[in-house]
Amino acid sequence: MKKFRMYVATCIVAGGAWNAAIVLTIKSGSPGLYMLAAACICLAAISLVLADRAVHKYRRAEQEAYARFRAKIHRRRLSTH
């Protein structure tokens, strides 16, 4: 549930930054700087989510490898007795 809240908050921040940039661009008439800033914020938010998913995937793989190692040790102990 905590992760889901983080994803929702990230999407809201990215969407808000993008909308603010569009409004400022329409009002000021010069699209360059505002759109660039919004794109950077959106990319940062997306990379945060992707990095979190990658860390989660790595941790799960590490736990599975450790579980396989423990099972192997357990089988060896059983076979020697």
N, C-alpha and C positions, 0 to 999 in steps of 0.2 A: 504493500500500500504506500509506503514511504517513497519508493522508486517511482510509482505512478504519479504521485504528487509532484515530484521533481520534474518529470517529463511534462506534465501539464503546465507547471510554472515556467519552464523553459520555453514552451510553445507560446505562452501568453506574452512573455518578455520579447521574444523574437517578432511575434505578430504586432505587438505594440510599437516596437521600434520601426518596423517596416511602415506601418500606417502613419506614424508621426513623420517619417521621412517623406512620404507621399504628400501629406498635408502641407508640410513646410516647402516642399518643392513647388506645389501648385501656388501657394501664396507668394513665394519669393520669385519664382520664375527661373531660377538657376538650379537645375537638377543635380549638378555634379557632386558637390560635397555632401549634401544630405543623403543622397542615394548611396554614395560610397560608404558613409558611416553606417547606414542601415544594413547594407550588405555585410559589412564586417561584423556587426552585432549578430545578425542572423547566422552567419557562418560560425561564430564563436559558440552560439547556443547549440547549433547542430553538432559541432565537434565535441561539446561537453557531453551530449547524450550518447554519441557514438563511442567516446572514450569510456564512459561508464559501462556501456554494454560490453566493450572489449575486456575490461577488467573483470566483469562478472563472468564472462566466458572463460577467461584464463583461470580464475579461481576454481570454477567448477571442474575444469580439466585437471588442475593440480590435485583437487580432492579425489577425483576418480583414480588418478595415477597412484596416489597414496593408498587408497582402498585396495587396488590391485596388488600393490606391494605387500600390504599387511596380509592379504589372503594367501599370497604365495608363501610368506613366512609361516603362516598358520598351517598350510598344507605340508610344508617341510617338517614342522614339529610333529604333526600327526603321523607322518610316514616313518619317522625315526623311533617312535615309541611303540 
